[in-house]
């Protein structure tokens, strides 16, 4: 089911100040896709999720699910949560400790007073889908964090909703289990013909799980796009900085053609890809660390001047397992670099690297809000 949100507003008053949790949000969430609301704490993403499910009443605007209006201030419509046919997975899982796995998953169907035979069949089918066959009689208190997350997912799915909403469901898992569960969740949701709305502040979760990401800030939707577009083609400095590690450098557009843009920056003159920025525009140069691939200066031929060739000194080198995280000083600027783990670099080495124009991403300087 497609979800349409129009002019949604929710304001709070705290110590005499107005907090704009939702500030005239307009959004279309496509049917049968994984749509992620991403942003820092306090940006309004959970308030928006709770408004969709019916746990919050906005001050203005309209929400429709599958073409049916479920909330409208103007039309005085407010469909209760249990009538919206939505599934919900909370951050804390909300698994009842006095129930076993079967009882936890069956509860929504028991509330609907379905026949016992139907309940048994649908619970068995759902537990098989989340790979918890044989766990029916297991007490909830005997489950691992990952298993509890699967039970919460099964309970949300068993009523066969057309939309399922997730409020940071992996935040309580340790790093390794979170990685494993993320892969499972992506697989589960990809197999279902269902609309999933996922809230997180974790950029890796958003990039790995989503078909579409909406980045939020201060109650507004700042930017929307698929993961590659948001990561590599951010339109604002805030999104470029929030979605991943990068070096953000002030620059000025010198010239522009149909195929490239030349800028003067704090690390020199660089040729970047095609942009819409006019000459003289102050912009921000965004360099992702994975695109900075340093070499020893002795390994690079002296003749010729390759495009965007930059020299610097390796200031720091930190081993993080699958790579080294380094900082390269170019004039007065430090650039982050991600270096292969078998490198023979040492801190203090003189290095040189080349930047492809398409890896020199330019974003507008002005604040998004």
Helices and strands as residue ranges (DSSP letters): E 3-14, E 17-29, E 34-38, H 45-53, E 60-65, E 68-72, E 77-78, G 81-83, E 86-89, H 101-111, H 116-129, G 140-142, H 145-157, E 163-167, H 175-191, E 195-200, H 203-209, E 212-217, E 220-225, H 227-232, H 237-242, E 246-256, E 261-265, E 268-272, E 282-288, G 289-291, E 295-296, G 297-299, E 309-319, E 323-330, E 333-340, E 350-354, G 357-359, E 361-364
